[in-house]
Amino acid sequence: MYLLDAAPAVPLDLILGVVLFWLLIGVAGVLRPRSLRFVSRLLFPLGAVGSVVLMLAALLAVRVPPVVAVLPLGLPDLPFHLRLDALSAFFVMLVGAVALGVSLFSVGYFRRGEGALPGLLCLQYHVFLSSMVMVMLADDAYLFMVAWETMALSSYFLVTTSHRIAEIRRAGFLYLLIAHIGAIAILLCFGVMHGGGGDYTFDALRASELPVFWASTAFLLALFGFGAKAGLLPLHVWLPEAHPAAPSPVSALMSGVMLKTAIYGFLRITFDLLPTPLWWWGVVTLVLGLMTALFGVMFAAVQSDMKRLLAYSSIENIGIIFAGAGLAIIFHAYSNPHLAALALVATLYHCLNHAFFKSLLFLGTGSVLHSTHERNLGKLGGLIRNMPWVAGLSLIGALAIAGLPPLNGFVSEWLLLQAFLFSPGLPNPYLNMLVPLGSAALVLAAALSGYVMVKFYGVIFLGRPREEKLNEARDAGIWERLGLAWFALGCIVFGLFPMAVILLLDHVSLPLVNFTLSAAVSGNSWLLFAPVAAERASYGPLLLLLGITGTLLVTFVAVRVFYHGRTRRGAAWDCGYPEQTSRMQDTAEGFGQPITQIFEPFFRVRRQMPDPFSSEPVYAKTNEDHLWYWLYLPIARANERIASWIGLLQHGRIHLYLLYSFVTLLALLLFMH
């Protein structure tokens, strides 16, 4: 490697060292592929150590000037160009932070006989991590696409870990298909920006002066390609299939980090490689993001599979992130750098928050799945008694994703709402109407997210066990608790100290929109901060925490000392019926019924009505996606029809093939003549 910049290269050297270290760990796993103890007790902890180094190096790189380098790899005339700047460093830091918690959790999670060999799984896992880092370090289209495809293939093998199950193989095929369609769009985007200039580096793409038409074409291709990887509507269909199919640590990595590689790519092209964006680019992104958010949260509310519920919740949060990016594009196009910086910081903040609380929840469901061997919410319940660690830490994640203060999910959504509400009169009447509607859609999505988390947590952990086997459930081991506690700690710290996070994210937003929030928040105290103006809106998470804690203490002391001075226990009110059973508890379907009734046109509802004369009547209902039947099935049938027509040409007779060649030659001669 040789440097092309005089800036300090220590963070880049450390990051590349971690990438090489991870690859060596993967190779070591293949050398002893069947030794679960070797892989889980040695290699995964070593991978976690590499994650710590990666996270700290990236954190340092956010604050230093960009470093550019070239690796003597690739093809003879196509070496790999690298660039570590604030934007790439922030997302590399996300990879390290999430990989740390997931690797710790994986030490105690994986069992013998679950899908692929342990050593092979270790190789795929660490190649996946390494490829995501290289996506963010790539400074040319060639390396970007190589790393992007490596990430897609390695994650495909992780999704299909239990490949002997036909449903998992179908989910993996769908994921790989959508991933490659998106990759083609990204490749075409680079081709449009390249314009036949002969230079494939990002510096050349930045310097190219694209006409408005071709710049807009490149933007739409980027939105399509990265939207396919992120799960943006209508390219979301792979996500609720792949997440339930993958092992829970893999689901945490895919939702917590892999989806963010698409966000990184979209921000890199829109704010860095393309010229100043047009206002309608932001409108398209904003509308698609809000539609995706509402779609995801509505479908999450009616799910009865806990991992599928979290998958649809990821779709919702990706929609919120794209909505924030769209709002930043609008403000940037209309030369409003203050609000552009506010919207972009809120977007990046939500990327960070989603990486932590969604990884926490996916790992929590993994512990529940391992302990109970059950994913169906209708067969769970009461696990807080036997799994107090998992229940307590998962509660932090559920409150964070529901957007309740003083946890981290509230801060990013509150900041994004400020960007919506503080927008002045834009020089476009349609935008002045759209932005308030967008804020209403954001609030609705946030409210429904809280509703979903009440269902998720209440059905799994509260009440009574719905199955007898749940009484034998056991809490997570020490390694799994460490992984869960890491993410829970992030949810708390990022919620209580938002000013520190915002000052860090300012280094990322400054090169993209030429403005920071430092001037607005630097005068705030650690107890109270205001992103725009203190007289308009301010938030004090530590004060709120002190108020909540003080209220609880005062209430406890008042009841304990002044009321009766002792604890009394009594039976819960049973509505006059003493024979309560778990069947009298509200079910997952019951929680989702109001959403189904209100938004029924958005679902394809299929009901199985019970036979009134049957001794064991059965009622079943499923809420399916209209887009699957309106868009994807017609495309699949058309593809099968075209394939059958083409198949008619293959008779297996050599004289017919010679005839085809002769007819083709005659047609070419006539055309040339």
C-alpha positions as CSV (number, residue, x, y, z in Angstrom):
1,M,0.0,0.0,0.0
2,Y,1.2,3.5,-0.7
3,L,-0.4,6.7,0.4
4,L,-1.5,9.6,-1.8
5,D,-2.1,12.0,1.0
6,A,0.1,13.5,3.7
7,A,-2.5,13.1,6.4
8,P,-1.9,10.7,9.3
9,A,-2.5,7.1,8.1
10,V,-2.6,5.4,11.4
11,P,-6.4,4.8,11.5
12,L,-6.4,3.5,8.0
13,D,-3.5,1.1,8.8
14,L,-5.4,-0.1,11.8
15,I,-8.6,-0.7,9.9
16,L,-6.9,-2.6,7.1
17,G,-5.1,-4.6,9.8
18,V,-8.4,-5.6,11.4
19,V,-9.7,-6.6,7.9
20,L,-6.7,-8.8,7.4
21,F,-7.0,-10.2,10.9
22,W,-10.7,-11.1,10.4
23,L,-9.8,-12.9,7.1
24,L,-7.1,-14.9,8.9
25,I,-9.6,-15.8,11.6
26,G,-12.0,-17.1,8.9
27,V,-9.2,-19.2,7.4
28,A,-8.3,-20.6,10.8
29,G,-11.9,-21.7,11.2
30,V,-11.7,-23.7,8.0
31,L,-8.6,-25.5,9.2
32,R,-10.7,-27.0,12.0
33,P,-14.2,-26.8,10.6
34,R,-15.9,-29.2,13.0
35,S,-14.5,-27.9,16.2
36,L,-17.2,-25.9,17.8
37,R,-15.2,-25.2,20.9
38,F,-12.2,-23.9,18.9
39,V,-14.4,-21.6,16.8
40,S,-16.7,-20.3,19.6
41,R,-14.2,-20.1,22.5
42,L,-11.2,-18.8,20.6
43,L,-12.0,-17.4,17.1
44,F,-15.1,-15.4,17.9
45,P,-13.5,-13.7,21.0
46,L,-10.5,-12.8,18.8
47,G,-13.0,-11.3,16.3
48,A,-14.5,-9.3,19.1
49,V,-11.0,-7.9,19.9
50,G,-10.6,-6.9,16.3
51,S,-14.0,-5.1,16.5
52,V,-12.8,-3.0,19.4
53,V,-9.7,-1.9,17.5
54,L,-11.8,-1.2,14.4
55,M,-14.3,0.9,16.4
56,L,-11.6,3.0,18.1
57,A,-9.6,3.6,14.9
58,A,-12.7,4.7,13.0
59,L,-13.7,6.9,15.9
60,L,-10.3,8.6,15.7
61,A,-10.6,8.9,11.9
62,V,-13.9,10.8,12.1
63,R,-12.0,13.8,13.6
64,V,-8.9,13.8,11.3
65,P,-8.5,14.8,7.6
66,P,-9.2,12.2,4.9
67,V,-6.6,9.7,4.0
68,V,-6.3,8.4,0.5
69,A,-4.2,5.3,-0.5
70,V,-3.8,2.7,-3.2
71,L,-3.6,-1.1,-2.7
72,P,-1.5,-3.0,-5.3
73,L,-4.3,-5.5,-5.7
74,G,-7.0,-6.0,-8.4
75,L,-6.1,-6.1,-12.1
76,P,-2.8,-4.8,-13.5
77,D,-4.3,-1.4,-14.6
78,L,-7.1,-1.4,-12.1
79,P,-5.7,-1.1,-8.5
80,F,-7.8,-0.7,-5.5
81,H,-8.2,2.9,-4.4
82,L,-9.0,3.6,-0.7
83,R,-10.3,6.7,1.1
84,L,-11.0,7.1,4.8
85,D,-12.9,10.3,5.5
86,A,-15.5,11.3,8.1
87,L,-18.5,9.7,6.3
88,S,-16.8,6.3,5.7
89,A,-15.2,6.4,9.2
90,F,-18.6,6.8,10.9
91,F,-20.1,3.8,9.1
92,V,-16.9,1.7,9.7
93,M,-17.4,2.6,13.4
94,L,-20.9,1.2,13.2
95,V,-19.5,-2.1,11.8
96,G,-17.0,-2.3,14.7
97,A,-19.6,-1.5,17.4
98,V,-22.2,-3.9,16.2
99,A,-19.6,-6.7,15.4
100,L,-18.3,-6.4,19.0
101,G,-21.7,-7.1,20.6
102,V,-22.7,-9.8,18.0
103,S,-19.3,-11.6,18.3
104,L,-19.5,-11.7,22.1
105,F,-23.1,-13.0,21.8
106,S,-22.1,-15.6,19.2
107,V,-19.5,-17.2,21.6
108,G,-22.4,-18.6,23.6
109,Y,-25.0,-18.8,20.9
110,F,-24.0,-21.3,18.3
111,R,-24.7,-24.9,18.9
112,R,-23.4,-28.1,17.3
113,G,-25.6,-29.5,14.5
114,E,-27.2,-26.2,13.5
115,G,-26.8,-25.8,9.8
116,A,-23.3,-25.2,8.4
117,L,-20.1,-26.5,10.0
118,P,-18.8,-24.1,12.7
119,G,-15.5,-23.4,10.9
120,L,-17.3,-22.6,7.6
121,L,-19.8,-20.4,9.5
122,C,-16.8,-18.5,11.0
123,L,-15.3,-17.9,7.6
124,Q,-18.5,-16.6,6.1
125,Y,-19.1,-14.4,9.2
126,H,-15.7,-12.7,9.1
127,V,-15.7,-12.4,5.3
128,F,-19.0,-10.6,5.7
129,L,-17.6,-8.2,8.2
130,S,-14.5,-7.5,6.1
131,S,-16.4,-6.9,2.9
132,M,-18.7,-4.3,4.6
133,V,-15.6,-2.4,5.8
134,M,-14.1,-2.5,2.3
135,V,-17.4,-1.2,0.8
136,M,-17.0,1.9,3.0
137,L,-13.3,2.3,2.3
138,A,-13.6,2.0,-1.5
139,D,-12.6,5.0,-3.5
140,D,-13.3,3.7,-6.9
141,A,-16.2,1.9,-8.6
142,Y,-14.2,-1.3,-9.2
143,L,-13.3,-2.0,-5.6
144,F,-16.8,-0.8,-4.5
145,M,-18.5,-3.4,-6.7
146,V,-16.1,-6.2,-5.8
147,A,-16.6,-5.6,-2.1
148,W,-20.4,-5.1,-2.6
149,E,-20.8,-8.5,-4.3
150,T,-18.6,-10.2,-1.7
151,M,-20.8,-8.8,1.0
152,A,-23.9,-10.1,-0.9
153,L,-22.6,-13.6,-1.4
154,S,-21.2,-14.0,2.1
155,S,-24.4,-12.8,3.6
156,Y,-26.4,-15.2,1.3
157,F,-24.5,-18.2,2.7
158,L,-25.1,-16.9,6.3
159,V,-28.8,-16.6,5.6
160,T,-28.9,-20.1,4.3
161,T,-27.0,-21.6,7.2
162,S,-29.8,-24.1,7.7
163,H,-29.9,-24.9,4.0
164,R,-31.6,-28.2,4.4
165,I,-34.9,-26.5,5.0
166,A,-36.6,-25.6,1.7
167,E,-38.2,-22.4,3.1
168,I,-34.8,-21.1,4.0
169,R,-33.4,-21.9,0.6
170,R,-36.2,-20.0,-1.0
171,A,-35.7,-17.0,1.3
172,G,-31.9,-17.0,0.4
173,F,-32.7,-17.2,-3.3
174,L,-35.1,-14.3,-3.1
175,Y,-32.5,-12.2,-1.2
176,L,-29.7,-13.0,-3.6
177,L,-32.0,-12.2,-6.6
178,I,-33.0,-8.7,-5.2
179,A,-29.4,-8.1,-4.2
180,H,-28.1,-8.7,-7.7
181,I,-30.8,-6.6,-9.3
182,G,-29.8,-3.8,-7.0
183,A,-26.1,-4.3,-7.8
184,I,-26.9,-4.0,-11.6
185,A,-28.6,-0.7,-10.9
186,I,-25.6,0.5,-8.9
187,L,-23.2,-0.6,-11.6
188,L,-25.3,1.3,-14.2
189,C,-25.2,4.4,-11.9
190,F,-21.4,4.3,-11.9
191,G,-21.4,3.8,-15.6
192,V,-23.6,6.9,-16.1
193,M,-21.4,9.0,-13.8
194,H,-18.2,7.6,-15.5
195,G,-19.5,8.8,-18.9
196,G,-16.8,6.9,-20.8
197,G,-14.0,9.1,-19.4
198,G,-11.6,6.3,-18.8
199,D,-11.1,7.0,-15.0
200,Y,-13.1,4.9,-12.6
201,T,-12.0,6.6,-9.3
202,F,-14.4,8.6,-7.2
203,D,-12.2,11.7,-7.6
204,A,-12.9,11.5,-11.3
205,L,-16.6,11.1,-10.7
206,R,-16.6,14.1,-8.4
207,A,-14.8,16.2,-11.1
208,S,-17.1,15.1,-13.9
209,E,-19.7,17.7,-14.9
210,L,-22.9,15.8,-15.6
211,P,-25.8,17.4,-17.4
212,V,-29.0,17.5,-15.3
213,F,-30.6,14.6,-17.2
214,W,-27.7,12.3,-16.6
215,A,-27.2,13.4,-13.0
216,S,-30.9,12.7,-12.4
217,T,-30.6,9.3,-14.1
218,A,-27.6,8.4,-11.9
219,F,-29.5,9.5,-8.8
220,L,-32.5,7.4,-9.6
221,L,-30.3,4.4,-10.3
222,A,-28.6,4.9,-7.0
223,L,-31.9,5.2,-5.2
224,F,-33.1,2.0,-6.8
225,G,-29.9,0.0,-6.3
226,F,-29.3,1.0,-2.7
227,G,-33.0,0.9,-1.9
228,A,-33.0,-2.7,-3.0
229,K,-30.3,-3.5,-0.4
230,A,-31.9,-1.4,2.3
231,G,-35.5,-2.7,1.9
232,L,-37.0,0.4,0.5
233,L,-40.6,0.1,-0.9
234,P,-41.3,-1.7,-3.2
235,L,-38.0,-3.6,-3.1
236,H,-38.6,-4.8,0.5
237,V,-39.9,-8.3,-0.1
238,W,-36.6,-10.1,0.6
239,L,-36.2,-8.6,4.1
240,P,-39.1,-10.2,6.0
241,E,-38.1,-13.6,4.4
242,A,-34.3,-13.4,5.0
243,H,-34.3,-12.2,8.6
244,P,-36.4,-15.0,10.0
245,A,-34.4,-17.6,8.0
246,A,-31.0,-16.4,9.2
247,P,-29.5,-17.2,12.6
248,S,-30.2,-14.4,15.1
249,P,-26.6,-13.0,15.2
250,V,-26.7,-12.8,11.4
251,S,-30.0,-11.1,11.5
252,A,-28.6,-8.6,14.0
253,L,-25.6,-7.9,11.6
254,M,-27.8,-7.6,8.6
255,S,-30.3,-5.3,10.2
256,G,-27.8,-3.4,12.3
257,V,-25.0,-2.9,9.8
258,M,-25.6,-4.3,6.3
259,L,-28.7,-2.2,5.7
260,K,-26.5,0.8,6.6
261,T,-24.1,0.1,3.8
262,A,-26.9,1.0,1.5
263,I,-27.5,4.2,3.4
264,Y,-23.8,4.9,3.2
265,G,-23.7,4.3,-0.6
266,F,-26.8,6.5,-1.1
267,L,-25.3,9.4,0.9
268,R,-21.9,9.0,-0.8
269,I,-23.3,9.3,-4.3
270,T,-26.0,11.9,-3.6
271,F,-24.0,14.4,-1.4
272,D,-20.5,13.6,-2.5
273,L,-20.1,12.2,-6.1
274,L,-23.0,13.9,-7.8
275,P,-23.3,17.7,-8.3
276,T,-25.6,19.8,-6.1
277,P,-28.9,17.8,-5.9
278,L,-32.2,19.0,-7.3
279,W,-35.1,19.6,-5.0
280,W,-37.3,16.9,-6.6
281,W,-34.6,14.3,-5.7
282,G,-35.4,15.0,-2.1
283,V,-39.1,14.8,-2.7
284,V,-38.9,11.4,-4.2
285,T,-36.7,10.1,-1.4
286,L,-38.8,11.7,1.3
287,V,-42.1,10.2,-0.1
288,L,-40.6,6.8,-0.6
289,G,-39.1,6.9,2.9
290,L,-42.4,7.9,4.6
291,M,-44.4,5.3,2.6
292,T,-41.8,2.6,3.6
293,A,-42.0,3.6,7.2
294,L,-45.8,3.5,7.4
295,F,-45.9,0.2,5.4
296,G,-43.3,-1.4,7.7
297,V,-44.8,-0.5,11.0
298,M,-48.3,-1.5,9.8
299,F,-47.1,-4.9,8.8
300,A,-45.1,-5.3,12.0
301,A,-48.2,-4.7,14.0
302,V,-50.0,-7.7,12.6
303,Q,-47.2,-10.3,12.7
304,S,-47.3,-13.4,14.8
305,D,-43.6,-14.4,14.2
306,M,-41.2,-12.5,16.5
307,K,-38.4,-12.3,14.0
308,R,-40.6,-11.4,11.1
309,L,-42.1,-8.6,13.3
310,L,-38.6,-7.2,13.8
311,A,-37.8,-7.5,10.1
312,Y,-40.8,-5.3,9.3
313,S,-39.8,-3.0,12.0
314,S,-36.4,-2.6,10.2
315,I,-38.3,-1.7,7.1
316,E,-40.0,1.1,9.1
317,N,-36.7,2.5,10.5
318,I,-35.0,2.4,7.1
319,G,-38.0,4.4,5.8
320,I,-37.4,7.0,8.6
321,I,-33.7,7.2,7.6
322,F,-34.5,7.7,3.9
323,A,-37.1,10.3,4.9
324,G,-34.5,12.2,6.8
325,A,-32.1,12.0,3.9
326,G,-34.8,13.2,1.5
327,L,-35.4,16.2,3.8
328,A,-31.7,17.0,3.9
329,I,-31.6,16.9,0.1
330,I,-34.5,19.4,-0.2
331,F,-32.9,21.8,2.2
332,H,-29.5,21.4,0.5
333,A,-31.0,22.1,-2.9
334,Y,-32.6,25.3,-1.6
335,S,-29.4,26.5,0.0
336,N,-30.6,26.1,3.6
337,P,-27.5,24.6,5.2
338,H,-28.6,24.9,8.8
339,L,-31.7,22.7,8.3
340,A,-29.8,20.5,5.9
341,A,-27.3,19.8,8.6
342,L,-30.0,19.2,11.1
343,A,-31.8,16.7,8.9
344,L,-28.6,14.9,8.0
345,V,-27.4,14.7,11.6
346,A,-30.8,13.3,12.6
347,T,-30.5,10.7,9.8
348,L,-27.0,9.6,10.8
349,Y,-28.1,9.6,14.5
350,H,-30.9,7.3,13.7
351,C,-28.5,5.0,11.8
352,L,-26.5,4.7,14.9
353,N,-29.5,4.2,17.2
354,H,-31.1,1.6,14.9
355,A,-27.8,-0.3,14.8
356,F,-27.9,-0.7,18.6
357,F,-31.5,-1.2,19.5
358,K,-32.4,-3.5,16.6
359,S,-29.3,-5.6,17.2
360,L,-30.3,-5.8,20.8
361,L,-33.8,-7.0,20.0
362,F,-32.7,-9.5,17.4
363,L,-30.2,-11.0,19.8
364,G,-32.8,-11.1,22.5
365,T,-35.1,-13.1,20.2
366,G,-32.2,-15.4,19.5
367,S,-31.9,-16.2,23.2
368,V,-35.7,-16.8,23.4
369,L,-35.5,-19.0,20.3
370,H,-32.7,-21.1,21.7
371,S,-34.3,-21.5,25.1
372,T,-37.8,-22.3,23.9
373,H,-37.3,-23.5,20.3
374,E,-40.3,-21.3,19.4
375,R,-40.7,-18.2,17.2
376,N,-44.5,-18.0,17.2
377,L,-45.8,-15.3,19.5
378,G,-48.9,-17.3,20.1
379,K,-46.9,-20.0,21.9
380,L,-44.8,-17.7,24.1
381,G,-45.4,-15.7,27.2
382,G,-44.3,-15.3,30.8
383,L,-40.6,-15.6,30.0
384,I,-39.6,-12.8,32.3
385,R,-39.7,-15.2,35.2
386,N,-37.3,-17.7,33.8
387,M,-35.2,-15.3,31.6
388,P,-34.9,-12.1,33.7
389,W,-31.6,-11.0,32.1
390,V,-32.9,-11.3,28.5
391,A,-36.2,-9.7,29.5
392,G,-34.6,-6.8,31.3
393,L,-32.1,-6.0,28.5
394,S,-34.7,-6.5,25.8
395,L,-37.0,-4.1,27.6
396,I,-34.3,-1.3,27.1
397,G,-34.3,-2.1,23.4
398,A,-38.1,-2.1,23.1
399,L,-38.4,1.2,24.9
400,A,-35.6,2.7,22.7
401,I,-37.1,1.6,19.4
402,A,-40.5,2.9,20.6
403,G,-39.0,6.3,20.9
404,L,-39.4,6.9,24.6
405,P,-37.1,9.3,26.4
406,P,-34.5,9.3,27.8
407,L,-33.3,6.5,25.5
408,N,-31.6,7.0,22.2
409,G,-34.5,6.3,19.8
410,F,-36.3,9.4,21.1
411,V,-33.4,11.8,20.3
412,S,-33.0,11.0,16.6
413,E,-36.7,11.0,15.9
414,W,-37.1,14.3,17.9
415,L,-34.3,15.9,15.9
416,L,-35.8,14.8,12.6
417,L,-39.2,16.1,13.7
418,Q,-37.5,19.5,14.5
419,A,-36.2,19.5,10.9
420,F,-39.8,19.0,9.7
421,L,-41.4,21.6,12.0
422,F,-38.7,24.3,11.7
423,S,-38.6,24.4,8.0
424,P,-39.5,27.9,6.8
425,G,-41.6,28.7,3.8
426,L,-39.8,27.0,0.9
427,P,-40.0,28.6,-2.5
428,N,-42.4,25.9,-3.7
429,P,-46.1,25.7,-2.6
430,Y,-46.2,22.0,-3.0
431,L,-43.3,21.5,-0.7
432,N,-44.9,23.8,1.9
433,M,-47.9,21.4,1.9
434,L,-45.8,18.2,1.8
435,V,-43.5,18.9,4.7
436,P,-46.3,19.2,7.3
437,L,-47.8,16.0,6.0
438,G,-44.4,14.4,6.3
439,S,-44.2,15.4,9.9
440,A,-47.6,13.9,10.6
441,A,-46.6,10.7,8.9
442,L,-43.4,10.5,11.0
443,V,-45.4,11.0,14.2
444,L,-47.9,8.3,13.1
445,A,-45.1,5.8,12.4
446,A,-43.4,6.6,15.7
447,A,-46.7,6.1,17.6
448,L,-47.4,2.8,15.8
449,S,-43.9,1.7,16.6
450,G,-44.6,2.1,20.3
451,Y,-47.8,0.0,19.8
452,V,-45.8,-2.7,18.1
453,M,-43.3,-2.9,20.9
454,V,-46.0,-3.2,23.5
455,K,-47.2,-6.2,21.6
456,F,-43.7,-7.6,21.1
457,Y,-42.6,-7.4,24.7
458,G,-45.9,-8.0,26.4
459,V,-46.7,-11.2,24.5
460,I,-43.2,-12.7,24.8
461,F,-42.2,-11.8,28.4
462,L,-45.3,-10.9,30.3
463,G,-48.4,-12.8,31.4
464,R,-48.4,-16.6,31.8
465,P,-46.6,-19.2,29.7
466,R,-48.9,-20.3,26.9
467,E,-47.0,-23.6,26.6
468,E,-46.0,-26.0,29.3
469,K,-42.5,-26.3,27.9
470,L,-41.9,-22.6,28.6
471,N,-41.5,-23.4,32.3
472,E,-38.2,-25.1,31.4
473,A,-36.8,-22.1,29.7
474,R,-33.3,-21.0,30.9
475,D,-31.8,-17.5,30.8
476,A,-28.9,-16.6,28.5
477,G,-25.3,-17.5,29.4
478,I,-22.6,-15.0,30.4
479,W,-21.3,-14.4,26.8
480,E,-24.8,-13.8,25.5
481,R,-25.5,-11.4,28.4
482,L,-22.3,-9.4,27.5
483,G,-23.4,-9.0,24.0
484,L,-26.9,-7.9,25.0
485,A,-25.5,-5.6,27.7
486,W,-23.2,-3.8,25.2
487,F,-26.1,-2.8,23.0
488,A,-28.3,-1.9,26.0
489,L,-25.5,0.4,27.2
490,G,-25.4,2.1,23.9
491,C,-29.1,2.7,23.9
492,I,-28.7,4.4,27.3
493,V,-25.5,6.4,26.7
494,F,-26.6,7.7,23.3
495,G,-29.9,8.8,24.8
496,L,-28.4,10.6,27.8
497,F,-25.5,12.4,26.1
498,P,-26.9,13.5,22.7
499,M,-24.6,16.6,22.5
500,A,-21.5,14.4,22.4
501,V,-23.0,12.4,19.6
502,I,-24.1,15.5,17.7
503,L,-20.6,17.1,18.0
504,L,-19.2,13.9,16.5
505,L,-21.7,13.7,13.7
506,D,-20.9,17.4,12.8
507,H,-17.6,16.2,11.4
508,V,-19.5,13.9,9.1
509,S,-22.1,16.5,7.9
510,L,-19.7,19.4,7.4
511,P,-18.1,18.1,4.1
512,L,-21.5,17.1,2.8
513,V,-23.6,20.2,3.4
514,N,-21.0,22.7,4.4
515,F,-22.5,23.5,7.8
516,T,-22.4,22.1,11.3
517,L,-24.7,22.3,14.4
518,S,-21.7,23.1,16.7
519,A,-22.5,26.8,16.8
520,A,-26.1,26.1,17.8
521,V,-25.3,23.5,20.5
522,S,-21.9,24.6,21.8
523,G,-23.5,27.1,24.0
524,N,-25.8,24.6,25.6
525,S,-25.1,22.9,28.9
526,W,-24.8,19.2,29.3
527,L,-28.2,19.2,31.0
528,L,-30.1,21.0,28.2
529,F,-29.5,21.3,24.4
530,A,-31.3,22.9,21.6
531,P,-30.6,22.0,18.0
532,V,-31.9,25.3,16.5
533,A,-32.8,27.8,19.1
534,A,-33.5,27.4,22.8
535,E,-36.7,29.5,22.7
536,R,-38.1,27.2,20.0
537,A,-37.3,23.7,21.3
538,S,-34.9,22.1,23.8
539,Y,-34.4,18.8,25.4
540,G,-32.7,17.8,28.6
541,P,-32.3,14.0,28.9
542,L,-30.4,14.0,32.1
543,L,-33.0,16.3,33.7
544,L,-35.7,14.1,32.5
545,L,-34.0,11.0,33.9
546,L,-33.5,12.8,37.2
547,G,-37.2,13.7,37.2
548,I,-38.3,10.2,36.5
549,T,-36.0,8.8,39.1
550,G,-37.0,11.4,41.7
551,T,-40.7,10.7,41.1
552,L,-40.2,7.0,41.6
553,L,-38.2,7.5,44.8
554,V,-40.8,9.9,46.2
555,T,-43.6,7.6,45.4
556,F,-41.8,4.6,47.0
557,V,-40.9,6.5,50.1
558,A,-44.5,7.9,50.4
559,V,-46.0,4.5,50.1
560,R,-43.4,2.7,52.2
561,V,-43.1,5.2,55.1
562,F,-46.2,7.4,55.3
563,Y,-48.9,5.0,54.1
564,H,-48.4,1.7,55.7
565,G,-44.7,1.1,56.1
566,R,-44.7,-2.4,54.9
567,T,-45.1,-4.5,51.8
568,R,-48.4,-6.3,51.3
569,R,-49.0,-9.0,48.7
570,G,-52.3,-10.0,47.4
571,A,-53.9,-11.8,44.6
572,A,-54.5,-9.8,41.4
573,W,-58.0,-8.9,40.6
574,D,-59.5,-11.7,38.5
575,C,-62.7,-10.0,37.4
576,G,-64.6,-12.3,39.8
577,Y,-63.4,-15.5,38.1
578,P,-60.7,-17.3,40.0
579,E,-59.7,-19.9,37.4
580,Q,-57.5,-17.8,35.2
581,T,-55.5,-19.5,32.4
582,S,-53.1,-18.4,29.8
583,R,-55.8,-18.7,27.1
584,M,-57.5,-15.7,28.6
585,Q,-54.5,-13.4,27.8
586,D,-54.5,-11.2,24.8
587,T,-52.8,-12.8,21.9
588,A,-50.5,-11.4,19.2
589,E,-53.4,-11.6,16.8
590,G,-55.6,-9.8,19.3
591,F,-53.0,-7.0,19.5
592,G,-52.9,-6.7,15.8
593,Q,-56.7,-6.8,15.2
594,P,-57.3,-3.0,15.5
595,I,-54.6,-2.3,12.9
596,T,-56.1,-4.9,10.6
597,Q,-59.5,-3.4,10.9
598,I,-58.3,0.2,10.4
599,F,-55.9,-0.4,7.6
600,E,-57.5,-3.5,6.1
601,P,-57.2,-2.1,2.4
602,F,-53.5,-2.2,2.8
603,F,-53.4,-5.9,3.6
604,R,-54.3,-8.9,1.6
605,V,-56.3,-10.7,4.3
606,R,-56.9,-14.4,4.0
607,R,-59.2,-16.1,6.5
608,Q,-59.9,-19.7,7.2
609,M,-63.3,-19.9,8.8
610,P,-64.1,-22.7,11.3
611,D,-66.5,-25.5,10.4
612,P,-69.5,-25.0,12.8
613,F,-70.1,-28.8,12.9
614,S,-66.4,-29.7,13.7
615,S,-65.5,-30.9,17.1
616,E,-62.2,-29.0,16.8
617,P,-62.9,-25.8,14.9
618,V,-60.0,-23.9,13.5
619,Y,-59.9,-20.2,12.6
620,A,-56.8,-18.8,10.9
621,K,-56.0,-15.4,9.4
622,T,-53.0,-14.2,7.5
623,N,-52.1,-10.6,6.3
624,E,-50.2,-10.7,3.1
625,D,-48.5,-8.1,1.0
626,H,-50.5,-6.8,-2.0
627,L,-47.2,-5.9,-3.8
628,W,-46.1,-9.5,-3.9
629,Y,-49.2,-10.4,-5.9
630,W,-49.5,-7.2,-7.9
631,L,-45.8,-6.9,-8.9
632,Y,-43.5,-9.8,-8.2
633,L,-45.8,-12.8,-9.1
634,P,-46.7,-11.3,-12.5
635,I,-43.0,-10.7,-13.2
636,A,-42.2,-14.3,-12.2
637,R,-44.9,-15.7,-14.4
638,A,-43.8,-13.6,-17.3
639,N,-40.2,-14.8,-16.8
640,E,-41.4,-18.4,-16.8
641,R,-43.4,-17.9,-19.9
642,I,-40.5,-16.3,-21.8
643,A,-38.2,-19.1,-20.6
644,S,-40.7,-21.7,-21.9
645,W,-40.8,-20.0,-25.3
646,I,-37.0,-19.9,-25.5
647,G,-37.0,-23.5,-24.5
648,L,-38.9,-24.4,-27.6
649,L,-35.7,-23.6,-29.6
650,Q,-33.8,-26.3,-27.8
651,H,-34.7,-29.5,-29.5
652,G,-31.4,-31.3,-29.1
653,R,-31.1,-31.8,-32.9
654,I,-27.9,-30.6,-34.5
655,H,-29.4,-29.9,-37.9
656,L,-31.8,-27.4,-36.3
657,Y,-29.0,-25.6,-34.6
658,L,-27.2,-25.4,-37.9
659,L,-30.3,-24.0,-39.5
660,Y,-30.5,-21.3,-36.7
661,S,-26.9,-20.3,-37.5
662,F,-27.6,-20.2,-41.2
663,V,-30.7,-18.0,-40.8
664,T,-28.8,-15.7,-38.5
665,L,-25.9,-15.4,-41.0
666,L,-28.3,-14.5,-43.8
667,A,-30.0,-11.9,-41.6
668,L,-26.7,-10.3,-40.8
669,L,-25.7,-10.2,-44.4
670,L,-28.9,-8.6,-45.4
671,F,-28.6,-6.0,-42.6
672,M,-25.0,-5.1,-43.6
673,H,-26.0,-4.9,-47.2
